[in-house]
Amino acid sequence: MKDLPQIFDEFSEARRDGFLKIKKLKEDGNKIVGVYCAYTPKEIIMASGAIPVSLCGTSEEPIKDAEKDLPRNLCPLIKSSYGFSITDKCPYFYFSDLLVGETTCDGKKKMYELLAEIKPMHIMYLPQNYKTEDSINSWNKELVNLKERLESEFEVEITEDKLKESIRLCNEERKLLKELYQLSSLCPPAINGFDLIKVLEGTSFKLDKKEYLKELRDLIDKIKCDYKDEDKRISKDLKRILITGCPIGGVAEKIVKTVEGNSGVVVCFENCGGAKSIENLVDETIDSMEALTKHYLNIPCSCMTPNNDRLDLLSRLVDEYKVDGVIDVVLQACHTYNVETYNIKKFINNDKKIPYMALETDYSQTDIGQISTRIGAFIEML
């Protein structure tokens, strides 16, 4: 079996390695659907026979091109995503037959208007409250609209059996990913944060779901096997850090690596792509569209108001992962997460009684020195 560093690098390089695969899939007649958010019900896309793939930008490279059309003081994730789309530097966007976006924030909503001039675009209008009956009914209608759009666009029928099979596969993925990141709850953790984020970010670009599930199973078994060798274990003296806030794909290296270069280890990611969107399964015992509606509407993103479920999730994770400190990552101009830092800080400091720090950043490298100083001081304080 391959050694762990090689396996982690393979997940890290999944986006790049998938370029040729998606070209081949397209040439073979497969339909590709580009998505931008954890609220996208990928099971419906899969049930249509299409392949969902993430189009969120995580690189600074195309941002200058994006700023020709977009304001500079905009979220770097939006600028990067848009920049990749207009420069044809992202094969996933280039080969997409349809784009699906949700109205999670104003910046994305307006970006979608521009993207609609380039590719067919389907917008899902996300309610801002996940507790009311009206919100549930409204979101269910949005899922039905997506289903009907996919059926019309690709001339297919999405049956209950196809939905059930897609839900089963995606639930299996969620179970394995949860089993993987729960290895960090061990003392010492069985996996460090930078290797974990490589896997979590690589999942969107593993295009053969069944092959990918086998890879995950093998990876988990390999980590557990290595953990039995005490010489291979991570030091138990490192401070255990939970990262919450915005998606961190574009800033993971400068934040997670800095934490783990300063006597810390990231044991949990609550962000999109981490526990927030993986923690719960889709109910396989009820009508599929009803189950998907409930599952996806209950993701505790800061676009929801109130967002008390985020506090509940953080409370459980802090306890389960025996967290010493929380770092809240806020991307520049992400106003909902920035405002929410007030309540998160109060909750972490007062209710959980552990230190908290908010970090506002973007995809540039100009603040690496400042971030290193702040994270180093934070961990030293712990």
N, C-alpha and C positions, 0 to 999 in steps of 0.2 A: 504494500500500500504506500502511496505517496506520503511524504512527510508533511506536517501541518503548514509550515510557511508556504510551501508550494501550492497547497490546496487553497489557502487564503488568497494568494496572489491570483489564482485562477478565477475566484469569485470577483476580485477587484478588477480584473481585466475582462469581465463578462460583457460589459458595454462595448468595448472595442472589438472583442472577438465575435460579437453578434452581428457586426456590420455585414460580413460576407454571408452569414447564415440567413439574415433577413432578405438579402438580395435573392438568394436561392429560393427561399420560401415564396417570395413574390413572383419569381419566374415560374414557379410550379403552380401558380394560380391561387395562392392563399391571399386573404384579405388582411390588411393591417389597420389597427385602430390606435391612434396616438392618444394618450391620456395624460392629465396634468395633476391629478389629485387623488388622495386616499379615499375620497368620497365616491370615486368612480366604481360602480358595481361591475367588476371585471368578469363575474360569472355570467352576466347577460351577454357580454361581448364574446366570451368563449363559447356560449351556447349557440351563437350565430355561426360558429365555425371560424370566426376571425381570431386574430392574435393581438391581445392588448400589449402595448409597450409604452413605457414612461418616456415623456418628452421634456421633463423638467431639466433646465439647464443647471449645471453644477460647475461651470468653468468661467473664468474671467475673460477668456479669449474673445468671444463675440460681443462683449458688452459695448465696446466702442462703436461697432456697427449698429447696435440697437439704439444707442443714444442719438443717432441721426434722426430717429422718429420718436423716441420716448424721452421723457424728462430724466435728467441725471439723478435727481433725488428720488428714485423709484427703487423698489425692492430688487436686489441683484438677481434673485431667482427668476423674476419676470423678465428682466433685461436679458439675462443669459438665454432663457428659453426662446424669447423673440429673436435674439441675435442669431441663434443657430438656425431658426426657421428661414430667415431672409437671406442667409449666406450660403444655404445648401451645404453646411458643414456637418449636418446631422443626418445620416442615412435613414434613421428611424422616421424622422419627419418627412424626408424625401419620398419614402416608400409608403407612407400612410395614405390609406384610401379615405379615411374619415378621422376628424379630430373630435374629442369629447372633452368639454370643460364644464366646471361648476362655478357658480357665482359666489365663491368663498370670500373674495375681496374685490374692491373697486379696481385695483390695478389690473388684476387678471381679467375682469369683465371687459375693460376697455382694450386690453391686448387681444382678446378673442375677436373683437370687431375687426381688428387689423388682420388677424390670421384668416378670418373668413373670406378675405379677398384673395387668399392664396390657395386654400384647401376647403373642401366641404367641412362645415363646422356644426356640431350639435351642442347646444347649451342646455345644461340641467340647472333649473332655478332652485337653489338650495334654501329651504326655510332656515330662519335664524334661531329657532327654538325647537328642541327635539322632544319636548314633553307633551305638547298639546295634541289633541285629536286632529285639529285642522292641519297642523304641521305634518303629522303622519300621513294623512290623506293626500296632502299636497305632494309630499315626496314620493308616495306610491304612484301618483299620476305621472311624475317625472320619470320614474323607472319604466312605467308602461310606455311613455312616449319614446324613451330610448329603445326599448324592445321593438316598437313599431318602426322606428327609423332604421334600425339595423336590418329588420326583415325586408323593408322596402329597398334600402340601399343595396343589399347583397342578394336580394331575391331568394330568401330562405324562410323557413318557418322555425321559430324558436319554441320548441315544445316543452312541456313540464318535465319529461324524461331527460331532455338535454340540459335543462336548468339544474335538475337534481344531480346529474353527473358532474357538472361544472362546480356546483357547491361542494360536492364530496371531495373533488380534487383540491379546491382552494382551502377547504377545512383541513385537509391533510397537510397542506403547506403551512397553514397557521399553527397546527399542532407541533410540527417539526421545528419551525422557527422559534416557537415558545420554548420547546424543550432545549433548543440551542442556547437562547439567551438566559434561560434559567440556570445554566451552568455557571453563570457569573454570581449567582446567589450563594455559591459555596464559599467557604473561608479556608484557604484563599480561593479566589475565583479560578475557574478552569480555563478561562479565555480572557484576554485583555480587550479593552474597548476598541482599539484600532482594528484588530482582526475581526471583531464582531461586526463593526460597521461595514467592513469590506463585504461580508456575507449579506447583511441586510440590504445594502445598496445594490449588490449584484443580482438580487432575486428578480428584479424587474426585467433583466435582460437574458434570463435563462428561458429560451423560447420553447424548448421541449419539456413540458411540465412533468411528465412521468420520469424522464431521465434526470431532471433536476431534483425531484423528490428522492430518488435513489442517491444522488450525490449528497444531499443534505443528511440522509440517514447514515451514510458512510462517514461523513465529517463528524457527526455527533458521536458515533461509536469510537472513532479515532481519538477525539478529544478525551472521552471518558477513559479510554485505555491508557493514554499518556498521563492522565491525572493520577493514576495509580503509582507512577514513578515520582517520588518526592523530589528528585533532583530536577525534574522538568516543571515543577510548580512555580507559579508566580509568587513573589514574596508576600507573606501574610502581613507584613508591616506597612504596606502601601495604604494610603488613605482612599476610601471607597467613595467614588463620585457618581452621582446621577446627573445626566444631562437632560434638560427639558427645553421646551420652546419651539422655535421655527425648525423646518427641515434643515439639516446641517450638511447636506451633500457637498456643497461648495466651500464649506469652512471646516470640515472634519479634520483635515490634516493639521491645520494650524491651531485648532483647539484641542482635539483629542490627543494628538501627539505631544502637545505642550503639557497637558495634564500628566501624561504617562512618562514624560521626561522630567517631572518635578515631584517624584515620590508619591504619585497618585495612580489610580487605576479606575477607568470608567467601567462601572459594573452594570449600568442600565441606561438605555435611551428611551425616554418617554415620548420623544418627538414622532412626527409622521414617519412611517417606515419602521418605527420601533414598536414599543408596547402599545402605544395609542391605537394603532390600527390592526394589531395582531392578537391582542389579549383575549378577545372573545370570538367564539365561533358563530357561524350562521346556523340557525335552527333547521335541522334536516327533517323534522317531524311534521312541519306544517307547510302550507302552500308556499311555493318558492318565492314568488314575488312579494308576499307578505313578509317572509323571513328576511329577504334581502333589504326590504324597506326598513325594518326595525334595526337590522345590523348596521347598515351604513349611516343611518340618521343619528345613531348613538355614538359616533366618533367625537370625542370631546375636544374639538378644535376651538381656538379662540374666536372664530367667527360666530360661534354660538353665544347666545345671551339669555339667561345667565349660563355660566359654564362650570357649575359646581361639580360635575362629573370629573373634570380634570383634577380637582382637589382630592376627590375620592380615590382616583387612580394613583395620584402621587403619594397619598398617604399609605396605600397598600404597598407600593413599590419601595418606598423609603424603609418600611419595616422588613419586607421580604428580602431586600438586598443589603440590609444592614448598612445603610448609607451614612457616611460621615459628613457629607456636604453636597449641596445642590448648585449646579451652574445652569442658569437660564439664558439660552442663546437667542438673541433677537436680531434678525436681519434688518439692515437699514430700511427705514420707511415702512416696516410692518407694524402699523399702528395698533392693531388689535392685540398682538402679543406684547407690544411695548407697554400699553396701558395695563394689561393684565399682570405685569410684573409686580404691581403694587399689592394685589391680593395674594399672589404666589409667595412673595417675600414675607408678608404678614403670616401666612399659613405655615410656611416652613420654619420661620423663626419662632413663632409663638406656640403653634400647635405641636409641631414635630420637634421643636427645640434643638435644631441643628443649623449651622451656618448656611447662608445663601448668598449668591452673587449673580447679578445680571451682567451679561456681556453683549453690547451692541456692536455689530461688525458688518462687513460686506465681503465680497469675494476678492478684494485686492490684498496685496501682501504688505501694504504700507503700515499696518497696525500690529504686525507680528511682535515687535519689540514690546509694545505697550501691553499686548495680551499676555505675553510671556511673563512680564513683571507682575501683572495683576493675578494671574493664575498661580504663580510661584508664591506670592504673598498669601493668597487665600489658603493654599494647601499647607503652608508653613503654620498658619494660624490654627489649623485643625489639630 
